Amino acid sequence: MDRTFAALADPTRRYVLQRLNEESGLSVSELARPLSLKLPGLTKHLDVLSDAGLITRTKTGRTVAVHLSAGPMREAMAWLERYERFWTASLDRLVAFVEEDGQS
């Protein structure tokens, strides 16, 4: 799970995961196109995502397709859900405070 959170800490890697969620099987070139990264830079990000188990890569000829692997993300969400009650209670108190203050 440490690798999952470390991988998610970078905005470029989160962008890659978002793109793959919208359209799985994109090539490395397709993923790199909208970014200001050269292929070796993106490959380093993909290595981190792959090491975390968040993506898989398949090679057909010279093309490498990248696919989302949601298992580690589910594990991280399950861990976060155990602590959800702490921030939900705080948000509920904040909403009550703002609503009360607005009526004054």
Protein Blocks (a to p, Z undefined) as FASTA:
>chain_A
ZZmmmmmmpmklmmmmmmmmmoghiafklmmmmpccdfklmmmmmmmmmmnopaccddeh
jbccddddfklmmmmmmmmmmmmmmmmmmmmmmmmmmmmmmmZZ
